[in-house]
Amino acid sequence: MTFLIVAIKALVLIGVLLGVTAYITWVMRRGLARFQVRYGPNRVGPFGLLQPLADAIKMMFKESIEVVTADRLVYWLAPVIAFTFALAAFAAIPLGQGGWVVANLDMGVLYVFAASELAVYGIFLAGWASGSKYPLLGGMRSVAALIGYELALGLALLGPVMVVGSLNLQDIVEWQRQNGWLIWWQLPAFLVYFIAALAEMSRTPFDFAEAEQELVGGFHTEYTGMAFGVFFMAELLHWITGSALMATIFLGGWAAPFGLPEVPVLWFFLKWALFIFLVLWIWASWFRTRYDQMMRFAWGVLFPVAVVWFLVTAYFVSKGGTL
Amino acid sequence: MSVMALAKALGITLRHFFSKPVTIPYPDAPVPLKPRFHGRHVLTRHPDGLEKCIGCSLCAAACPAYAIYVEPAENDPENPVSPGERYAKVYEINMLRCIFCGNCEEACPTGAIVLGYEFELADYRYADFVYTKADLLVDTVGSKPQRREAERLGKPVKLGFQVPYVREALEGVKYE
């Protein structure tokens, strides 16, 4: 019975996530357009709201072209890996109190990390298996980025986890309900995590794995039709999950702020939307770094800051405080 | 500091986020044109109704694209078409050849041929791009395809532009 409930919850979540992914393309295109003083797609349906549908139909009916020199198995496996794990990562994030989560894991934070890092494999496997120059460069850059940001990303979250004393995301939210948002307690950790997360979502300023202007689209250059669509959705899912995770860990997740009444999903959605907007805003404003600059920044600034903050937090937690 | 520059960049984009888009949603909204825009030609008339064109063919001579063909004829003194000795019996402009440079307007001694504002000239057949006198005289509003469409739908011609004012050379031209 519990299995059935979890399965139904998972299916609903997958459906919702796919819907959100489709509409985040609309938000992204309209939003970026407004940042660039344009209207964006507004021809299909009112306010262009049917644009995702039109895009999906276009994507599905496009021919899938395969490169002769491609490693067939890995080439077709890569989008599956990227998409599956990007989708799976969301499972541990609570949308509300109690049952509003597919899997209330004790290792929630670790699970989300593991799944979203595995999804990156899809990207560099795609780069490797495409049998073409630009995807290879894109895949290589994505590995370089992974080496750069991953440590800072993990270390930054150790602070909040130590303060709460649990890796369970429900516990983290519950702690924040009692003690206030972790962003106030753990501001340096949040900043490091946010910057590293931008790299993890491969968004500006760290979107060099894709880099349309230099690499013709990077790792997905040789993918067409739905295979490309799947990569695109995986990337958007990273954005969705990353924002959701930040909202959960640093902004109190589903818990209502300022003593306002609890409404399931609503507060979570608003906090999530805030991060979605923040990433979009940065996307519209900033440049793209070179991947070596990003690595230097990650190892030279983010990592030391994360380590020092980790030690400071550890000291205070060991003294019985919360910092 | 570079952090300040990044913050400034965010500020600039946010300001633009809340400003009105500069895009003109063209077929839905009219395109604002400057009064000296070079669009489709108009053959103007004198206030008394006579055509200004005297069929001298100077416009055809000035045309760098050889887009204009004029065939003059003698005016009937009883019932003149233009105030001069002759008038243009045939006046044709091939809109596919025309580069809208305005040399014809400069060459014209009577100010008969003037470039107007209409630019929606896209059509299906080559032959339809040759605009005759009937298509160019002041009373005609809209390009050939626009008028054809308007006739088919039984609606007035819808022009896709707006100008702050119609310049003086376009005597008697009214765009509604």
Contacts between the chains, C-beta under 8 A, distances in Angstrom:
chain1	res1	chain2	res2	distance
A	33	B	21	7.4
A	34	B	16	7.8
A	34	B	17	5.2
A	34	B	21	7.0
A	35	B	13	4.9
A	35	B	16	6.1
A	35	B	17	5.2
A	36	B	16	7.3
A	37	B	16	5.1
A	37	B	19	6.2
A	37	B	20	7.9
A	37	B	21	5.3
A	37	B	22	5.0
A	37	B	23	7.7
A	38	B	21	5.3
A	38	B	22	7.6
A	38	B	23	5.1
A	39	B	21	4.9
A	39	B	23	5.1
A	39	B	25	6.6
A	42	B	25	7.5
A	281	B	10	6.4
A	281	B	13	6.6
A	281	B	14	6.8
A	281	B	17	7.7
A	282	B	10	7.2
A	284	B	13	4.9
A	284	B	17	7.8
A	285	B	6	7.7
A	285	B	9	4.4
A	285	B	10	4.9
A	285	B	12	7.3
A	285	B	13	4.2
A	286	B	6	6.4
A	286	B	9	6.1
